[in-house]
Amino acid sequence: MSAPALDDPFDGLPLQQTRLADGVIGALSEAILAGRIGPGQALPSEARMAARFGVSKQVVREAVRQLEALGAVQIGQGRPTRVVEALDAQPLSRFWRFAAGGTRAGLAEAVELRRILEPQVARLAAARATPGGIAELEAILARMEAAMGDVPRWITADLDFHDHLGQLSGNRLVRLQVHGLRPVIEAVMHLFNDRGERGPADWRATWQRHRRVADTIRAGDAEGAAQAMLAHFAAADEAIAEIFPPRGPD
């Protein structure tokens, strides 16, 4: 048996003893994540991969389609399948929308998840934020202030604020997770703002809580940022309890 070609991106990546398509997905994923097949580059042909892995072209096709569903590759009609330039959170967004189901129970669980996740995101942001990232955070805060009283504009700016903290965390997986939750959190924000008319003092108080989070991040105060985010959620407890009545033991 001849040695693998030098340009073989799968050299040293044998299929695991599992479902054949899963094994192909694992080998392809390792090759992509290790940079053996870089962003924008084409995958080898189905025939070449089938021969390389000793499977049928149908198995390879199934594996590639699953990678497309994950947002890792892009299948083109009549063109080679290519690795995406950068992973995005669309597959996660679709998953979270499905998991929450648009139900109050699902959205309430999203609130709980956010409360667990976001203080730690703020902690990382305070430790890792760059001057440029902090400047962008200030610009988002200015948009929020200008949007007080305008619910659609406010919600967009509010979502952007929390999204940007994911960016500032410096952790790619955290960034994708926060952005993936965005559609579900947007649904929660609409419920929150639909409860009744909010006065200027309410808008200002909410903005000030975001301001405190930003101030601690700018100061590099990781613990302070986590506590400011916890305080932000605690201030909304009454409204959250109104929207999502407390659950009893299962």
N, C-alpha and C positions, 0 to 999 in steps of 0.2 A: 504494500500500500504506500503510495507516494505521500510525502509530507505535505501538510496544508500550505496553500499559497501564502506568500508573505503578506498579501493584502486581505487575508481572511479575517474579518472583524470578530469572528466567533472562535478563533484559535484558543484552545484551553478552556472553552466554556461548554462542556458536555451537557447533554440533556439530563435533567434530573429524572429519576424513576417516578413518574407521575403521569397524569393524562398528557397525551402527546402535545396537544395544543398548548397546555400550560407549560410544558417543557420548552417549547419554541418561544413562548412569551417570555419566560425567564431568561433564556439566552439572548433574545433580542433586547430585553430591558437592560441586561448587564452591559451589552455592547454599546447601547445608547448612553447610559448613565456614566460609563467609563470613558466616553468620548471617542470610542472606536468608530462609531458612525455619528458624526457631528451634526449640530443643528443645520437644517436646510439640505443635508446630504441625502441622497437616494439610498433606499435599502437595496440589497442585492435582489435579483429577480426571484419570483416564486420558484422557478425551476432550479435555480442555483441553491436556494435555501433548502428546498425539498431534498436535493441530492446531498447537501452538506449534512443535514440532520437525519437523513434516512427515513423521511416521512413522505406522505403524499402532498401534492400541491394544495389539496383541499384543507389539510391540517394547517399548512402555512397560511393559507387564506383566512382561516378562522382566527388564527393567532393575530394576524395583522389587523383584522377587523376589531378585535378586542382592544388592541393598542390604540386604534383610532377612537374607539369609544372612551378610552381614558384620556384622550387629547394628546397622546404622545407622538402620533404620526398623522400624516394627511394623505389620504388616498385620492389620486387624481385620475379622472377619466382619460384613458389613453396616455397617461403620463406615469412616470415612476412614483412609487410611494416614497414620501420624504419625511424625515424627522422634523417636527415642528421647530420653529426658531426659538420659542420659549414656551414652557408649560404654562397654561392658564387654568383658571379655577372653574371653567364651565362644567366639566364633568362633576365636580364637587357640588356646584350650585344645583345641577339637576338632581343629584342624589338627595341633598338636603331638602329641596322642595318636595320631592317624593316622600321622604321620611317624615317630614312634618305634616304633609297631607293637607295643609291649609286649615287644619282643625285647631280649635283652641287648645286642646291637650298637647298637640304637636308643637304649637307656638310657645306654650308655657314651658315645655322642655327645652326649646331653643333659648328662652330667657335664662333658664338655669345653666345651660351650657355656656352661654355668653358670660355669665357671672363667674364661672369657674375659669374661663379662658382669659378674659380681657385684663384683669389685674396683672397677670403674669406677662401679657403682651406689653402693657405699659411699663412694667419693670425692665424688660429687655430694651424697650425703646429708649428709656432714660439712660441705660448703660451704653447704647450703641448709636444713638442718633448723630447724624452729621450736621454741620451748619446749614448745608443746603436743605436737608430734610426738615430741620426745625423752621427754616424760612417758609417752606411749603406748608407746614402745619399752621404757622401764623396766618398765611394767606387763606387757608380754609376757615380758621377762626373768624377772620374778617368777613368772609362770605356768610358764615352763620349769623354774625351780628347784623349784617345787612338784610338777612332773610327773616328776622323776627316778625312773627305775625303772618308770614306767607308759608303755609304748611308744606306745599310741594317743594319749594326751594329750600326750606329748612331741612326737610328730611334728606334731600340729596346731599346737602352740605354736612349734615350730621353723619350720614353713612360714610362720606368721604373722610371725615375726621378719623373714624374708627378704622377704616380701611388703611389710612395712612400710618396709623400706629403699627399695623402689621408690617408695612414697608420698613418703618424705622426699627423694627425688631432685629433686622439683619438676618432673619431666619426664613429661608425660602418656603419651608413647609408651613410655618406659622402664617406667612403672608398668604399662601394659597388657602389655608383653612379659614382665615378671617374673611377673605374675599368670597370664598365659596358660601359662607353663611349669609352674605349680603341680602339675597332675595327674601330669606326667611325673616331676617331682622327688619327689613323694610316693611313687611307685613305687620310685624309687631308695632313698629313706629306709627303706622297708619291707625291701628287700633288705639294706641296711646293718645294720638292727637284727635281722634274722633269722639273722645269722651265728652267733650263740651268746649265751650269758648275759653281760651286761655288769655289772661290779662298780661299787660306789659311786664308786671313784676314776675310772673311765672316764666316768661320767655327769658328775662334777664337772669333769673336764678339758674335756669338750666344752662345758659351760656356761661355763667360764672363757674359752674362745675367743670365744664370743658376747659375753661381758662386755667383752672387750678391744675388739671391734669397736664396741660401744655407747659405751665410754669415749672412744674417739678421735673418734667422731661428736659426742658431747656437747662435746668440747673444740674442735670445729671444725677438727680436724687431718685435712685431706683426704688427704694422702700417707700418714699413719699409718693411716687407715681402710682405704685400699687395701691396704697391707701387712698389716694385721691380718686382712683377709679372705683374702689369699693364704696367710697362715700357717695359717688355719683349714682351707683345702683341703689344704695340704701335710701337716698332721697326720693327715689321713685317707687319705693316699696308699697306705699299706699295705693298709688295708681295701678301698680302691677297686681296687687291683691284684688282690686276692683275688677280688672280685666280678667284675671285668672284666679278665681277663688282657690284658697289653699286646698291641697289634696290630702285626703286622709290616708292612713296606712292601707296598703294593698291587701 
